[in-house]
Amino acid sequence: MTRALSHDDPLDGLPSRARIAELILGSRPPLDTYAGWQHYRTHYDLLVPAPTISPQQWSMLPEPGSTG
């Protein structure tokens, strides 16, 4: 699931926190096993790099530690 699109939101299209946690914490077999290599080979292209943001979008991001 992705965030709802908004014209003013610089974080448009990002996955939900739950999906991010699933991607990071999901169990995967080790790459040095056959099963792990097959999993990697079939899933490596599912993660798409984050889009480049403009300086204006960057300036809209909250400062680290702020409660926004």
N, CA, C and O atoms as a Tripos MOL2 file, in Angstrom:
@<TRIPOS>MOLECULE
protein
  272   271    68     0     0
PROTEIN
NO_CHARGES

@<TRIPOS>ATOM
      1 N           0.8510   -1.1720    0.0000 N.3       1 MET1
      2 CA          0.0000    0.0000    0.0000 C.3       1 MET1
      3 C           0.8910    1.2280    0.0000 C.2       1 MET1
      4 O           1.9070    1.2530    0.6940 O.2       1 MET1
      5 N           0.5330    2.2290   -0.7530 N.am      2 THR2
      6 CA          1.2960    3.4740   -0.7970 C.3       2 THR2
      7 C           0.4840    4.5800   -0.1470 C.2       2 THR2
      8 O          -0.7250    4.4590    0.0510 O.2       2 THR2
      9 N           1.1770    5.6540    0.1770 N.am      3 ARG3
     10 CA          0.5070    6.8030    0.7670 C.3       3 ARG3
     11 C          -0.4380    7.4240   -0.2490 C.2       3 ARG3
     12 O          -0.2220    7.3170   -1.4560 O.2       3 ARG3
     13 N          -1.4800    8.0710    0.2430 N.am      4 ALA4
     14 CA         -2.4140    8.7610   -0.6480 C.3       4 ALA4
     15 C          -1.6880    9.9190   -1.3130 C.2       4 ALA4
     16 O          -0.8860   10.6070   -0.6820 O.2       4 ALA4
     17 N          -1.9750   10.1270   -2.5860 N.am      5 LEU5
     18 CA         -1.3020   11.1880   -3.3340 C.3       5 LEU5
     19 C          -1.8800   12.5510   -2.9750 C.2       5 LEU5
     20 O          -3.0930   12.7160   -2.8490 O.2       5 LEU5
     21 N          -0.9950   13.5130   -2.8150 N.am      6 SER6
     22 CA         -1.3750   14.8850   -2.5180 C.3       6 SER6
     23 C          -0.4490   15.7850   -3.3140 C.2       6 SER6
     24 O           0.7360   15.4820   -3.4580 O.2       6 SER6
     25 N          -0.9670   16.8730   -3.8260 N.am      7 HIS7
     26 CA         -0.1430   17.7660   -4.6510 C.3       7 HIS7
     27 C           0.9600   18.4430   -3.8430 C.2       7 HIS7
     28 O           1.9950   18.8020   -4.4030 O.2       7 HIS7
     29 N           0.7600   18.6220   -2.5440 N.am      8 ASP8
     30 CA          1.7240   19.3430   -1.7210 C.3       8 ASP8
     31 C           2.6400   18.4260   -0.9190 C.2       8 ASP8
     32 O           3.5350   18.9100   -0.2270 O.2       8 ASP8
     33 N           2.4380   17.1270   -0.9960 N.am      9 ASP9
     34 CA          3.2040   16.1980   -0.1700 C.3       9 ASP9
     35 C           4.4570   15.7350   -0.8980 C.2       9 ASP9
     36 O           4.3550   15.0720   -1.9300 O.2       9 ASP9
     37 N           5.6490   16.0720   -0.3780 N.am     10 PRO10
     38 CA          6.8850   15.6460   -1.0480 C.3      10 PRO10
     39 C           7.1400   14.1510   -0.9220 C.2      10 PRO10
     40 O           8.0330   13.6160   -1.5800 O.2      10 PRO10
     41 N           6.3740   13.4810   -0.0950 N.am     11 LEU11
     42 CA          6.5630   12.0470    0.1200 C.3      11 LEU11
     43 C           5.5410   11.2170   -0.6490 C.2      11 LEU11
     44 O           5.2890   10.0630   -0.3050 O.2      11 LEU11
     45 N           4.9520   11.8060   -1.6930 N.am     12 ASP12
     46 CA          3.9610   11.1030   -2.5160 C.3      12 ASP12
     47 C           4.4940    9.7720   -3.0270 C.2      12 ASP12
     48 O           5.6430    9.6750   -3.4580 O.2      12 ASP12
     49 N           3.6560    8.7560   -2.9760 N.am     13 GLY13
     50 CA          3.9830    7.4780   -3.5870 C.3      13 GLY13
     51 C           4.8620    6.5700   -2.7530 C.2      13 GLY13
     52 O           5.2070    5.4780   -3.2050 O.2      13 GLY13
     53 N           5.2400    6.9830   -1.5460 N.am     14 LEU14
     54 CA          6.0750    6.1260   -0.7160 C.3      14 LEU14
     55 C           5.2420    5.0060   -0.1030 C.2      14 LEU14
     56 O           4.0520    5.1920    0.1520 O.2      14 LEU14
     57 N           5.8470    3.8520    0.1340 N.am     15 PRO15
     58 CA          5.1050    2.7630    0.7770 C.3      15 PRO15
     59 C           4.7310    3.1410    2.2140 C.2      15 PRO15
     60 O           5.3340    4.0340    2.8100 O.2      15 PRO15
     61 N           3.7440    2.4580    2.7500 N.am     16 SER16
     62 CA          3.3470    2.6920    4.1400 C.3      16 SER16
     63 C           4.4490    2.2230    5.0790 C.2      16 SER16
     64 O           5.3360    1.4680    4.6810 O.2      16 SER16
     65 N           4.3880    2.6710    6.3220 N.am     17 ARG17
     66 CA          5.3740    2.2400    7.3200 C.3      17 ARG17
     67 C           5.3530    0.7260    7.4760 C.2      17 ARG17
     68 O           6.4020    0.1000    7.6260 O.2      17 ARG17
     69 N           4.1630    0.1370    7.4420 N.am     18 ALA18
     70 CA          4.0520   -1.3170    7.5920 C.3      18 ALA18
     71 C           4.7690   -2.0310    6.4460 C.2      18 ALA18
     72 O           5.4500   -3.0300    6.6750 O.2      18 ALA18
     73 N           4.6260   -1.5330    5.2250 N.am     19 ARG19
     74 CA          5.2690   -2.1590    4.0740 C.3      19 ARG19
     75 C           6.7850   -1.9940    4.1460 C.2      19 ARG19
     76 O           7.5250   -2.9180    3.8080 O.2      19 ARG19
     77 N           7.2480   -0.8280    4.5840 N.am     20 ILE20
     78 CA          8.6820   -0.6070    4.7350 C.3      20 ILE20
     79 C           9.2450   -1.5730    5.7650 C.2      20 ILE20
     80 O          10.2890   -2.1860    5.5410 O.2      20 ILE20
     81 N           8.5540   -1.7120    6.8980 N.am     21 ALA21
     82 CA          9.0020   -2.6450    7.9360 C.3      21 ALA21
     83 C           9.0270   -4.0710    7.4010 C.2      21 ALA21
     84 O           9.9540   -4.8290    7.6870 O.2      21 ALA21
     85 N           8.0220   -4.4300    6.6350 N.am     22 GLU22
     86 CA          7.9720   -5.7760    6.0490 C.3      22 GLU22
     87 C           9.1680   -6.0090    5.1180 C.2      22 GLU22
     88 O           9.7750   -7.0800    5.1350 O.2      22 GLU22
     89 N           9.4970   -5.0120    4.3170 N.am     23 LEU23
     90 CA         10.6320   -5.1440    3.3990 C.3      23 LEU23
     91 C          11.9530   -5.2610    4.1390 C.2      23 LEU23
     92 O          12.8260   -6.0360    3.7490 O.2      23 LEU23
     93 N          12.0960   -4.4880    5.2080 N.am     24 ILE24
     94 CA         13.3520   -4.4890    5.9570 C.3      24 ILE24
     95 C          13.4670   -5.7170    6.8480 C.2      24 ILE24
     96 O          14.5190   -6.3530    6.9050 O.2      24 ILE24
     97 N          12.4010   -6.0440    7.5310 N.am     25 LEU25
     98 CA         12.4650   -7.0890    8.5440 C.3      25 LEU25
     99 C          12.0410   -8.4660    8.0560 C.2      25 LEU25
    100 O          12.1900   -9.4550    8.7740 O.2      25 LEU25
    101 N          11.5170   -8.5320    6.8470 N.am     26 GLY26
    102 CA         11.0590   -9.8160    6.3200 C.3      26 GLY26
    103 C          12.1870  -10.8340    6.2760 C.2      26 GLY26
    104 O          13.3320  -10.4970    5.9720 O.2      26 GLY26
    105 N          11.8580  -12.0690    6.5780 N.am     27 SER27
    106 CA         12.9080  -13.0870    6.5810 C.3      27 SER27
    107 C          13.2440  -13.4920    5.1490 C.2      27 SER27
    108 O          12.3640  -13.6730    4.3080 O.2      27 SER27
    109 N          14.5300  -13.6280    4.9050 N.am     28 ARG28
    110 CA         15.0260  -14.0680    3.6100 C.3      28 ARG28
    111 C          16.0880  -15.1180    3.8660 C.2      28 ARG28
    112 O          16.8490  -15.0070    4.8280 O.2      28 ARG28
    113 N          16.1510  -16.1230    3.0310 N.am     29 PRO29
    114 CA         17.2220  -17.1050    3.2010 C.3      29 PRO29
    115 C          18.5670  -16.4780    2.8400 C.2      29 PRO29
    116 O          18.6110  -15.5550    2.0260 O.2      29 PRO29
    117 N          19.6590  -16.9570    3.4270 N.am     30 PRO30
    118 CA         20.9810  -16.4010    3.1270 C.3      30 PRO30
    119 C          21.3310  -16.5510    1.6470 C.2      30 PRO30
    120 O          20.9770  -17.5480    1.0170 O.2      30 PRO30
    121 N          22.0250  -15.5600    1.1000 N.am     31 LEU31
    122 CA         22.3830  -15.5810   -0.3210 C.3      31 LEU31
    123 C          23.3480  -16.7020   -0.6820 C.2      31 LEU31
    124 O          23.4330  -17.0900   -1.8480 O.2      31 LEU31
    125 N          24.0730  -17.2260    0.2950 N.am     32 ASP32
    126 CA         25.0420  -18.2800   -0.0260 C.3      32 ASP32
    127 C          24.4290  -19.6820   -0.0380 C.2      32 ASP32
    128 O          25.1450  -20.6830   -0.0280 O.2      32 ASP32
    129 N          23.0880  -19.7390   -0.0600 N.am     33 THR33
    130 CA         22.4030  -21.0240   -0.2170 C.3      33 THR33
    131 C          21.6470  -21.0050   -1.5440 C.2      33 THR33
    132 O          21.3800  -19.9360   -2.0940 O.2      33 THR33
    133 N          21.3060  -22.1750   -2.0520 N.am     34 TYR34
    134 CA         20.5540  -22.2470   -3.3030 C.3      34 TYR34
    135 C          19.2140  -21.5310   -3.1620 C.2      34 TYR34
    136 O          18.8210  -20.7450   -4.0250 O.2      34 TYR34
    137 N          18.5180  -21.8160   -2.0600 N.am     35 ALA35
    138 CA         17.2040  -21.1900   -1.8540 C.3      35 ALA35
    139 C          17.3440  -19.6760   -1.7510 C.2      35 ALA35
    140 O          16.5210  -18.9350   -2.2890 O.2      35 ALA35
    141 N          18.3830  -19.2170   -1.0620 N.am     36 GLY36
    142 CA         18.5970  -17.7810   -0.9260 C.3      36 GLY36
    143 C          18.9100  -17.1230   -2.2530 C.2      36 GLY36
    144 O          18.4050  -16.0400   -2.5490 O.2      36 GLY36
    145 N          19.7320  -17.7660   -3.0460 N.am     37 TRP37
    146 CA         20.0680  -17.2140   -4.3600 C.3      37 TRP37
    147 C          18.8350  -17.1660   -5.2530 C.2      37 TRP37
    148 O          18.6240  -16.1800   -5.9590 O.2      37 TRP37
    149 N          18.0270  -18.2060   -5.2310 N.am     38 GLN38
    150 CA         16.8050  -18.2150   -6.0450 C.3      38 GLN38
    151 C          15.8540  -17.1130   -5.5880 C.2      38 GLN38
    152 O          15.2260  -16.4540   -6.4170 O.2      38 GLN38
    153 N          15.7470  -16.9110   -4.2900 N.am     39 HIS39
    154 CA         14.8810  -15.8450   -3.7680 C.3      39 HIS39
    155 C          15.3940  -14.4850   -4.2520 C.2      39 HIS39
    156 O          14.6200  -13.6600   -4.7370 O.2      39 HIS39
    157 N          16.6950  -14.2630   -4.1170 N.am     40 TYR40
    158 CA         17.2890  -12.9980   -4.5710 C.3      40 TYR40
    159 C          17.0560  -12.7940   -6.0680 C.2      40 TYR40
    160 O          16.6510  -11.7200   -6.5120 O.2      40 TYR40
    161 N          17.3240  -13.8530   -6.8310 N.am     41 ARG41
    162 CA         17.2200  -13.7610   -8.2840 C.3      41 ARG41
    163 C          15.8090  -13.3910   -8.7300 C.2      41 ARG41
    164 O          15.6450  -12.6750   -9.7180 O.2      41 ARG41
    165 N          14.7930  -13.8660   -8.0210 N.am     42 THR42
    166 CA         13.4120  -13.5940   -8.4150 C.3      42 THR42
    167 C          12.8390  -12.3180   -7.7870 C.2      42 THR42
    168 O          11.7820  -11.8470   -8.2070 O.2      42 THR42
    169 N          13.5260  -11.7530   -6.7830 N.am     43 HIS43
    170 CA         12.9700  -10.5960   -6.0850 C.3      43 HIS43
    171 C          13.8160   -9.3300   -6.1610 C.2      43 HIS43
    172 O          13.3510   -8.2660   -5.7530 O.2      43 HIS43
    173 N          15.0400   -9.4120   -6.6680 N.am     44 TYR44
    174 CA         15.9240   -8.2490   -6.5820 C.3      44 TYR44
    175 C          15.3980   -7.0320   -7.3130 C.2      44 TYR44
    176 O          15.7170   -5.9070   -6.9280 O.2      44 TYR44
    177 N          14.6060   -7.2170   -8.3520 N.am     45 ASP45
    178 CA         14.1260   -6.0700   -9.1190 C.3      45 ASP45
    179 C          12.8180   -5.4900   -8.5820 C.2      45 ASP45
    180 O          12.2470   -4.5910   -9.2000 O.2      45 ASP45
    181 N          12.3340   -5.9900   -7.4430 N.am     46 LEU46
    182 CA         11.0930   -5.4730   -6.8770 C.3      46 LEU46
    183 C          11.3070   -4.1730   -6.1110 C.2      46 LEU46
    184 O          10.3730   -3.3850   -5.9610 O.2      46 LEU46
    185 N          12.5190   -3.9380   -5.6250 N.am     47 LEU47
    186 CA         12.7920   -2.6990   -4.9120 C.3      47 LEU47
    187 C          13.2430   -1.6400   -5.9160 C.2      47 LEU47
    188 O          14.2130   -1.8310   -6.6490 O.2      47 LEU47
    189 N          12.5430   -0.5550   -5.9310 N.am     48 VAL48
    190 CA         12.8270    0.5320   -6.8580 C.3      48 VAL48
    191 C          13.5110    1.6460   -6.0710 C.2      48 VAL48
    192 O          13.0530    1.9860   -4.9800 O.2      48 VAL48
    193 N          14.5920    2.2230   -6.5900 N.am     49 PRO49
    194 CA         15.2530    3.3140   -5.8620 C.3      49 PRO49
    195 C          14.2910    4.4790   -5.6180 C.2      49 PRO49
    196 O          13.3630    4.7230   -6.3890 O.2      49 PRO49
    197 N          14.5430    5.1660   -4.5460 N.am     50 ALA50
    198 CA         13.7130    6.3280   -4.2230 C.3      50 ALA50
    199 C          13.8510    7.3770   -5.3210 C.2      50 ALA50
    200 O          14.9280    7.5390   -5.8960 O.2      50 ALA50
    201 N          12.7680    8.0860   -5.6110 N.am     51 PRO51
    202 CA         12.8570    9.1160   -6.6410 C.3      51 PRO51
    203 C          13.7310   10.2710   -6.1650 C.2      51 PRO51
    204 O          13.8520   10.5220   -4.9660 O.2      51 PRO51
    205 N          14.3280   10.9580   -7.1090 N.am     52 THR52
    206 CA         15.1100   12.1470   -6.7990 C.3      52 THR52
    207 C          14.1440   13.2530   -6.4110 C.2      52 THR52
    208 O          13.1100   13.4410   -7.0510 O.2      52 THR52
    209 N          14.4860   13.9770   -5.3640 N.am     53 ILE53
    210 CA         13.6070   15.0740   -4.9640 C.3      53 ILE53
    211 C          14.2750   16.4050   -5.2930 C.2      53 ILE53
    212 O          15.4990   16.5210   -5.3480 O.2      53 ILE53
    213 N          13.4400   17.3810   -5.5050 N.am     54 SER54
    214 CA         13.9280   18.7170   -5.8570 C.3      54 SER54
    215 C          14.3850   19.4440   -4.5910 C.2      54 SER54
    216 O          14.0380   19.0390   -3.4810 O.2      54 SER54
    217 N          15.1580   20.5120   -4.7570 N.am     55 PRO55
    218 CA         15.5350   21.3090   -3.5800 C.3      55 PRO55
    219 C          14.3120   21.8300   -2.8170 C.2      55 PRO55
    220 O          14.3410   21.9260   -1.5900 O.2      55 PRO55
    221 N          13.2470   22.1640   -3.5380 N.am     56 GLN56
    222 CA         12.0290   22.6400   -2.8770 C.3      56 GLN56
    223 C          11.4330   21.5260   -2.0150 C.2      56 GLN56
    224 O          11.0510   21.7790   -0.8720 O.2      56 GLN56
    225 N          11.3470   20.3070   -2.5360 N.am     57 GLN57
    226 CA         10.8340   19.1860   -1.7520 C.3      57 GLN57
    227 C          11.7390   18.9130   -0.5560 C.2      57 GLN57
    228 O          11.2500   18.6290    0.5380 O.2      57 GLN57
    229 N          13.0630   18.9960   -0.7560 N.am     58 TRP58
    230 CA         14.0090   18.7660    0.3340 C.3      58 TRP58
    231 C          13.7750   19.7690    1.4600 C.2      58 TRP58
    232 O          13.8000   19.4100    2.6370 O.2      58 TRP58
    233 N          13.5490   21.0290    1.0900 N.am     59 SER59
    234 CA         13.3580   22.0740    2.1090 C.3      59 SER59
    235 C          12.0540   21.8780    2.8800 C.2      59 SER59
    236 O          11.9140   22.4080    3.9830 O.2      59 SER59
    237 N          11.1100   21.1390    2.3340 N.am     60 MET60
    238 CA          9.8310   20.8940    3.0050 C.3      60 MET60
    239 C           9.9020   19.7560    4.0120 C.2      60 MET60
    240 O           9.0000   19.6120    4.8370 O.2      60 MET60
    241 N          10.9510   18.9460    3.9630 N.am     61 LEU61
    242 CA         11.0740   17.8360    4.8910 C.3      61 LEU61
    243 C          11.3450   18.3620    6.2960 C.2      61 LEU61
    244 O          12.0880   19.3300    6.4620 O.2      61 LEU61
    245 N          10.7490   17.7320    7.3070 N.am     62 PRO62
    246 CA         10.9800   18.2070    8.6730 C.3      62 PRO62
    247 C          12.4190   17.9540    9.1140 C.2      62 PRO62
    248 O          13.0560   16.9980    8.6710 O.2      62 PRO62
    249 N          12.9170   18.8110    9.9820 N.am     63 GLU63
    250 CA         14.2520   18.6290   10.5380 C.3      63 GLU63
    251 C          14.2750   17.3690   11.3890 C.2      63 GLU63
    252 O          13.2710   17.0430   12.0210 O.2      63 GLU63
    253 N          15.3880   16.6560   11.4210 N.am     64 PRO64
    254 CA         15.4700   15.4750   12.2900 C.3      64 PRO64
    255 C          15.1950   15.8620   13.7430 C.2      64 PRO64
    256 O          15.7360   16.8410   14.2570 O.2      64 PRO64
    257 N          14.3460   15.0730   14.3840 N.am     65 GLY65
    258 CA         14.0320   15.3180   15.7790 C.3      65 GLY65
    259 C          12.8610   16.2680   15.9990 C.2      65 GLY65
    260 O          12.3940   16.4230   17.1270 O.2      65 GLY65
    261 N          12.3810   16.9090   14.9250 N.am     66 SER66
    262 CA         11.2350   17.8110   15.1040 C.3      66 SER66
    263 C           9.9560   16.9910   15.0740 C.2      66 SER66
    264 O           9.9280   15.8960   14.5130 O.2      66 SER66
    265 N           8.9080   17.5150   15.6700 N.am     67 THR67
    266 CA          7.6460   16.7970   15.7250 C.3      67 THR67
    267 C           6.6990   17.2300   14.6310 C.2      67 THR67
    268 O           5.5330   16.8360   14.6330 O.2      67 THR67
    269 N           7.1720   18.0320   13.6980 N.am     68 GLY68
    270 CA          6.4830   18.4160   12.4830 C.3      68 GLY68
    271 C           5.1130   18.8660   12.6620 C.2      68 GLY68
    272 O           4.4450   19.2140   11.6870 O.2      68 GLY68
@<TRIPOS>BOND
     1     1     2 1
     2     2     3 1
     3     3     4 2
     4     3     5 am
     5     5     6 1
     6     6     7 1
     7     7     8 2
     8     7     9 am
     9     9    10 1
    10    10    11 1
    11    11    12 2
    12    11    13 am
    13    13    14 1
    14    14    15 1
    15    15    16 2
    16    15    17 am
    17    17    18 1
    18    18    19 1
    19    19    20 2
    20    19    21 am
    21    21    22 1
    22    22    23 1
    23    23    24 2
    24    23    25 am
    25    25    26 1
    26    26    27 1
    27    27    28 2
    28    27    29 am
    29    29    30 1
    30    30    31 1
    31    31    32 2
    32    31    33 am
    33    33    34 1
    34    34    35 1
    35    35    36 2
    36    35    37 am
    37    37    38 1
    38    38    39 1
    39    39    40 2
    40    39    41 am
    41    41    42 1
    42    42    43 1
    43    43    44 2
    44    43    45 am
    45    45    46 1
    46    46    47 1
    47    47    48 2
    48    47    49 am
    49    49    50 1
    50    50    51 1
    51    51    52 2
    52    51    53 am
    53    53    54 1
    54    54    55 1
    55    55    56 2
    56    55    57 am
    57    57    58 1
    58    58    59 1
    59    59    60 2
    60    59    61 am
    61    61    62 1
    62    62    63 1
    63    63    64 2
    64    63    65 am
    65    65    66 1
    66    66    67 1
    67    67    68 2
    68    67    69 am
    69    69    70 1
    70    70    71 1
    71    71    72 2
    72    71    73 am
    73    73    74 1
    74    74    75 1
    75    75    76 2
    76    75    77 am
    77    77    78 1
    78    78    79 1
    79    79    80 2
    80    79    81 am
    81    81    82 1
    82    82    83 1
    83    83    84 2
    84    83    85 am
    85    85    86 1
    86    86    87 1
    87    87    88 2
    88    87    89 am
    89    89    90 1
    90    90    91 1
    91    91    92 2
    92    91    93 am
    93    93    94 1
    94    94    95 1
    95    95    96 2
    96    95    97 am
    97    97    98 1
    98    98    99 1
    99    99   100 2
   100    99   101 am
   101   101   102 1
   102   102   103 1
   103   103   104 2
   104   103   105 am
   105   105   106 1
   106   106   107 1
   107   107   108 2
   108   107   109 am
   109   109   110 1
   110   110   111 1
   111   111   112 2
   112   111   113 am
   113   113   114 1
   114   114   115 1
   115   115   116 2
   116   115   117 am
   117   117   118 1
   118   118   119 1
   119   119   120 2
   120   119   121 am
   121   121   122 1
   122   122   123 1
   123   123   124 2
   124   123   125 am
   125   125   126 1
   126   126   127 1
   127   127   128 2
   128   127   129 am
   129   129   130 1
   130   130   131 1
   131   131   132 2
   132   131   133 am
   133   133   134 1
   134   134   135 1
   135   135   136 2
   136   135   137 am
   137   137   138 1
   138   138   139 1
   139   139   140 2
   140   139   141 am
   141   141   142 1
   142   142   143 1
   143   143   144 2
   144   143   145 am
   145   145   146 1
   146   146   147 1
   147   147   148 2
   148   147   149 am
   149   149   150 1
   150   150   151 1
   151   151   152 2
   152   151   153 am
   153   153   154 1
   154   154   155 1
   155   155   156 2
   156   155   157 am
   157   157   158 1
   158   158   159 1
   159   159   160 2
   160   159   161 am
   161   161   162 1
   162   162   163 1
   163   163   164 2
   164   163   165 am
   165   165   166 1
   166   166   167 1
   167   167   168 2
   168   167   169 am
   169   169   170 1
   170   170   171 1
   171   171   172 2
   172   171   173 am
   173   173   174 1
   174   174   175 1
   175   175   176 2
   176   175   177 am
   177   177   178 1
   178   178   179 1
   179   179   180 2
   180   179   181 am
   181   181   182 1
   182   182   183 1
   183   183   184 2
   184   183   185 am
   185   185   186 1
   186   186   187 1
   187   187   188 2
   188   187   189 am
   189   189   190 1
   190   190   191 1
   191   191   192 2
   192   191   193 am
   193   193   194 1
   194   194   195 1
   195   195   196 2
   196   195   197 am
   197   197   198 1
   198   198   199 1
   199   199   200 2
   200   199   201 am
   201   201   202 1
   202   202   203 1
   203   203   204 2
   204   203   205 am
   205   205   206 1
   206   206   207 1
   207   207   208 2
   208   207   209 am
   209   209   210 1
   210   210   211 1
   211   211   212 2
   212   211   213 am
   213   213   214 1
   214   214   215 1
   215   215   216 2
   216   215   217 am
   217   217   218 1
   218   218   219 1
   219   219   220 2
   220   219   221 am
   221   221   222 1
   222   222   223 1
   223   223   224 2
   224   223   225 am
   225   225   226 1
   226   226   227 1
   227   227   228 2
   228   227   229 am
   229   229   230 1
   230   230   231 1
   231   231   232 2
   232   231   233 am
   233   233   234 1
   234   234   235 1
   235   235   236 2
   236   235   237 am
   237   237   238 1
   238   238   239 1
   239   239   240 2
   240   239   241 am
   241   241   242 1
   242   242   243 1
   243   243   244 2
   244   243   245 am
   245   245   246 1
   246   246   247 1
   247   247   248 2
   248   247   249 am
   249   249   250 1
   250   250   251 1
   251   251   252 2
   252   251   253 am
   253   253   254 1
   254   254   255 1
   255   255   256 2
   256   255   257 am
   257   257   258 1
   258   258   259 1
   259   259   260 2
   260   259   261 am
   261   261   262 1
   262   262   263 1
   263   263   264 2
   264   263   265 am
   265   265   266 1
   266   266   267 1
   267   267   268 2
   268   267   269 am
   269   269   270 1
   270   270   271 1
   271   271   272 2
@<TRIPOS>SUBSTRUCTURE
     1 MET1         2 RESIDUE 1 A MET
     2 THR2         6 RESIDUE 1 A THR
     3 ARG3        10 RESIDUE 1 A ARG
     4 ALA4        14 RESIDUE 1 A ALA
     5 LEU5        18 RESIDUE 1 A LEU
     6 SER6        22 RESIDUE 1 A SER
     7 HIS7        26 RESIDUE 1 A HIS
     8 ASP8        30 RESIDUE 1 A ASP
     9 ASP9        34 RESIDUE 1 A ASP
    10 PRO10       38 RESIDUE 1 A PRO
    11 LEU11       42 RESIDUE 1 A LEU
    12 ASP12       46 RESIDUE 1 A ASP
    13 GLY13       50 RESIDUE 1 A GLY
    14 LEU14       54 RESIDUE 1 A LEU
    15 PRO15       58 RESIDUE 1 A PRO
    16 SER16       62 RESIDUE 1 A SER
    17 ARG17       66 RESIDUE 1 A ARG
    18 ALA18       70 RESIDUE 1 A ALA
    19 ARG19       74 RESIDUE 1 A ARG
    20 ILE20       78 RESIDUE 1 A ILE
    21 ALA21       82 RESIDUE 1 A ALA
    22 GLU22       86 RESIDUE 1 A GLU
    23 LEU23       90 RESIDUE 1 A LEU
    24 ILE24       94 RESIDUE 1 A ILE
    25 LEU25       98 RESIDUE 1 A LEU
    26 GLY26      102 RESIDUE 1 A GLY
    27 SER27      106 RESIDUE 1 A SER
    28 ARG28      110 RESIDUE 1 A ARG
    29 PRO29      114 RESIDUE 1 A PRO
    30 PRO30      118 RESIDUE 1 A PRO
    31 LEU31      122 RESIDUE 1 A LEU
    32 ASP32      126 RESIDUE 1 A ASP
    33 THR33      130 RESIDUE 1 A THR
    34 TYR34      134 RESIDUE 1 A TYR
    35 ALA35      138 RESIDUE 1 A ALA
    36 GLY36      142 RESIDUE 1 A GLY
    37 TRP37      146 RESIDUE 1 A TRP
    38 GLN38      150 RESIDUE 1 A GLN
    39 HIS39      154 RESIDUE 1 A HIS
    40 TYR40      158 RESIDUE 1 A TYR
    41 ARG41      162 RESIDUE 1 A ARG
    42 THR42      166 RESIDUE 1 A THR
    43 HIS43      170 RESIDUE 1 A HIS
    44 TYR44      174 RESIDUE 1 A TYR
    45 ASP45      178 RESIDUE 1 A ASP
    46 LEU46      182 RESIDUE 1 A LEU
    47 LEU47      186 RESIDUE 1 A LEU
    48 VAL48      190 RESIDUE 1 A VAL
    49 PRO49      194 RESIDUE 1 A PRO
    50 ALA50      198 RESIDUE 1 A ALA
    51 PRO51      202 RESIDUE 1 A PRO
    52 THR52      206 RESIDUE 1 A THR
    53 ILE53      210 RESIDUE 1 A ILE
    54 SER54      214 RESIDUE 1 A SER
    55 PRO55      218 RESIDUE 1 A PRO
    56 GLN56      222 RESIDUE 1 A GLN
    57 GLN57      226 RESIDUE 1 A GLN
    58 TRP58      230 RESIDUE 1 A TRP
    59 SER59      234 RESIDUE 1 A SER
    60 MET60      238 RESIDUE 1 A MET
    61 LEU61      242 RESIDUE 1 A LEU
    62 PRO62      246 RESIDUE 1 A PRO
    63 GLU63      250 RESIDUE 1 A GLU
    64 PRO64      254 RESIDUE 1 A PRO
    65 GLY65      258 RESIDUE 1 A GLY
    66 SER66      262 RESIDUE 1 A SER
    67 THR67      266 RESIDUE 1 A THR
    68 GLY68      270 RESIDUE 1 A GLY
